Amino acid sequence: MRQVIIYPGEDGYFVAEVPSLPGCISQGKSKEEALINIREAIRVYIAALQDDNISVPEEHFDVLVAVV
C-alpha cells in the first residue's frame, strides 16, 4: 500500500506521485486514469528495484496540510 498524491497538472492532465518512491510519477486525463497509471508505475518501479537487488523504501503516512 502506497500513499499517492494526485493534483491537476499544467496541461489539463492529472499528475500522480508517490512520495515514498522518489521519481515514481504518472499522469492521466482524469483522476481515475491517473490512479490506474500510477498503480502500474508503482508495480514497475518496485520490480526494477528488486531486479537490481535494491531495497524497496518503506511507506510512511506522515501527512500535513497547511492552509495559507
Phi, psi and omega per residue, in radians:
M1 nan 2.311 -3.105
R2 -2.281 2.530 3.029
Q3 -1.337 2.320 3.135
V4 -2.180 2.349 3.069
I5 -1.913 2.210 3.127
I6 -2.102 2.297 3.137
Y7 -2.585 2.737 3.139
P8 -1.224 2.317 3.086
G9 -1.565 3.034 -3.093
E10 -1.227 -0.410 -3.056
D11 -1.650 0.195 -3.134
G12 1.566 -0.133 3.067
Y13 -1.545 2.855 3.023
F14 -1.701 2.367 -3.139
V15 -1.756 2.408 3.092
A16 -2.156 2.261 3.133
E17 -2.241 2.654 3.081
V18 -2.063 1.771 -3.064
P19 -0.996 -0.577 -3.103
S20 -1.398 -0.120 3.080
L21 -2.157 1.520 -3.061
P22 -0.915 2.238 3.127
G23 1.520 -0.047 3.118
C24 -1.485 1.697 -3.039
I25 -2.370 2.504 3.051
S26 -2.554 -3.079 3.126
Q27 -2.686 2.987 3.097
G28 -2.850 2.840 -3.139
K29 -1.221 -0.398 3.090
S30 -2.331 2.948 3.080
K31 -1.068 -0.705 -3.130
E32 -1.090 -0.762 3.119
E33 -1.160 -0.696 3.099
A34 -1.065 -0.685 3.127
L35 -1.169 -0.739 3.076
I36 -1.056 -0.788 -3.104
N37 -1.172 -0.659 -3.118
I38 -1.260 -0.551 3.061
R39 -1.033 -0.773 3.111
E40 -1.160 -0.698 3.123
A41 -1.091 -0.706 3.109
I42 -1.089 -0.807 -3.134
R43 -1.028 -0.813 -3.126
V44 -1.181 -0.722 3.139
Y45 -1.029 -0.871 -3.115
I46 -1.155 -0.699 3.106
A47 -1.070 -0.694 3.131
A48 -1.145 -0.724 3.092
L49 -1.069 -0.805 -3.123
Q50 -1.126 -0.689 3.100
D51 -1.066 -0.571 -3.134
D52 -1.643 0.186 -3.129
N53 0.967 0.683 3.081
I54 -1.845 2.351 -3.113
S55 -1.166 2.491 -3.140
V56 -1.442 2.191 3.133
P57 -1.023 2.465 3.083
E58 -1.272 2.659 3.081
E59 -1.421 2.623 3.039
H60 -2.492 2.571 -3.065
F61 -2.097 0.779 3.064
D62 -1.417 1.797 -3.097
V63 -2.081 2.221 3.079
L64 -2.192 2.454 3.095
V65 -2.106 2.216 3.105
A66 -1.990 2.209 3.108
V67 -1.741 2.170 -3.105
V68 -2.038 nan nan
